[in-house]
């Protein structure tokens, strides 16, 4: 009987390990997706700032924009 019990316990442990591994993979994928979204948002903010600069007739179009969308380290979006 102990052999059947041991097999059952081993099966339960194996199942738990698989579930934990699957959860870890899901978390890792979520982190990657979040990073991709952040990068895409930064690109959109930079493009928006460049378009705004062009419409306002500013000479400098290639303005560095940080990850939060602020120009030249300012605390207000669009101000350099």
C-alpha positions in Angstrom: 0.0 0.0 0.0 2.8 2.4 0.7 3.9 2.0 -2.9 0.6 3.2 -4.2 0.5 6.0 -1.6 4.0 7.1 -2.6 3.1 7.1 -6.3 0.0 9.2 -5.6 2.1 11.7 -3.5 4.7 11.8 -6.2 2.0 12.5 -8.8 0.6 15.3 -6.7 4.1 16.9 -6.2 4.7 16.6 -10.0 1.3 18.3 -10.7 2.1 21.1 -8.3 5.5 21.6 -9.8 3.9 21.8 -13.3 1.3 24.3 -12.1 4.0 26.5 -10.5 6.1 26.4 -13.6 3.1 27.4 -15.7 2.3 30.3 -13.4 5.9 31.5 -13.6 5.7 31.5 -17.4 2.5 33.5 -17.4 4.0 36.1 -15.1 7.1 36.3 -17.3 4.9 36.8 -20.4 2.9 39.5 -18.6 6.1 41.4 -17.8 7.2 41.2 -21.4 3.9 42.5 -22.6 3.9 45.4 -20.1 7.4 46.4 -21.3 6.3 46.3 -24.9 3.3 48.5 -24.1 5.6 51.0 -22.3 8.0 51.2 -25.2 5.1 51.7 -27.7 3.6 54.4 -25.5 7.0 56.2 -25.4 7.2 56.1 -29.2 3.7 57.5 -29.5 4.5 60.4 -27.2 7.7 61.2 -29.1 5.8 61.2 -32.4 3.1 63.3 -30.9 5.6 65.8 -29.6 7.3 65.9 -33.0 4.0 66.5 -34.8 3.1 69.3 -32.3 6.5 70.9 -32.8 6.0 70.8 -36.6 2.6 72.3 -36.4 3.7 75.1 -34.1 6.5 75.9 -36.6 9.3 75.2 -34.2 12.7 74.7 -35.8 13.8 71.8 -33.5 11.8 68.7 -34.4 13.9 65.9 -33.1 13.4 66.6 -29.3 14.5 63.9 -26.9 11.6 62.5 -24.9 12.1 60.3 -21.9 10.0 57.3 -21.1 7.3 59.3 -19.3 6.9 61.5 -22.4 8.6 64.6 -21.0 11.0 66.6 -23.2 14.5 67.3 -22.1 13.9 66.2 -18.5 11.1 68.7 -17.7 8.2 67.9 -15.5 5.5 69.1 -17.9 4.8 67.2 -21.2 5.8 69.3 -24.2 8.0 71.8 -22.3 11.7 71.8 -22.8 
